[in-house]
Amino acid sequence: MNNKAISLFAGVGGIDLAFEKAGFETIYANEFDKNARETYKLNFPKVNIDGRDIREVNKDELPKEASIVLSGFPCQSFSIAGYRKGLEDETNGDLFFETLRIAKAINADIIFLENVKNLVSHDKGKTFRIILDALENNGYYVDYKVLNAKEFGNVAQNRERIYVVAFKNKEHLNNFEFPKPIALTKNIRDFIDFSKKQDEKYYYTKESFKQYDILKEEMTDSEAIYQWRRKYVRKNQSGVCPTLTANMGTGGHNVPLIVDDSKKIRKLTPRETFNLQGFPRSYKLPEISNGHLYKQAGNSVVVDVVYRIAKNIMNSIKENLEVEEKEELGQLTFI
């Protein structure tokens, strides 16, 4: 095997960024959403990103030299907020099996999956059991764990996700372990600029928001994040950001709000939502609508958590990679 990866449902590249930081190399990506592809291309200009529906990708078109499949397959079918149709969903439920189809096509040594926490309990656990059985029946040894970003990524966001790692080599699984919890040493001010004046469009005023007086009365803590819950204000008591969602830019009840140092009430900027997903501030955001950027951030992963998993995957297979590298060097020398 080698360190080359295929990335499916790549989004804006959060998983790819984490795996590349751990020493892997993405050589092919697939993402259907054109706006997400735009962000991806800005940050991974050398990667061939395919914009077709994954069902249209022929196995003969895939780079056979890749050994790893990364897949953050869409979570709508499994989300508490969705319709709970699971694998019966005609548009999303079968996309795990597209991941498996492509993994089989390149004979992948490793499959990495990320999804919403609710995948584990969906349909009394039957959906997740089907996924695990499918992996095991195709020769993979599997481990999985639900990790929260605030406990495993030192990121001030309450975000639980299920991570699945599948190895063809049982020894690699034996060498692998999920990362241990780490202390949360960062707070929301490490990700959100409470002192900087932002564009006026981010601020809530009497003119722009009918329930502004309720916000003003309830939002008094400049060290907290709030949410408007249709009829009342909810303060996040844990001191971290609530789970970012794909529709937080639509003006509904999922919008995270702060009262800044000047006592003005505003929503987060797209850059701040990317910050809270662990993307470096150097990560490029394209000139597209904020609605698309909020959606991209909400659909992405916490890079720091995935990096810690990817690093442990790399450590579990490193001996194998070093042996192959020595063999390749030996062949070159012989030639």
Beta strands, then each sheet from edge to edge (+ up, - down):
strand 1: 4-8
strand 2: 25-30
strand 3: 48-50
strand 4: 68-71
strand 5: 110-116
strand 6: 141-148
strand 7: 160-167
strand 8: 226-228
strand 9: 233-235
strand 10: 256-259
strand 11: 265-267
sheet 1: 3+ 2+ 1+ 4+ 5+ 7- 6+
sheet 2: 9+ 8- 10+ 11-
end
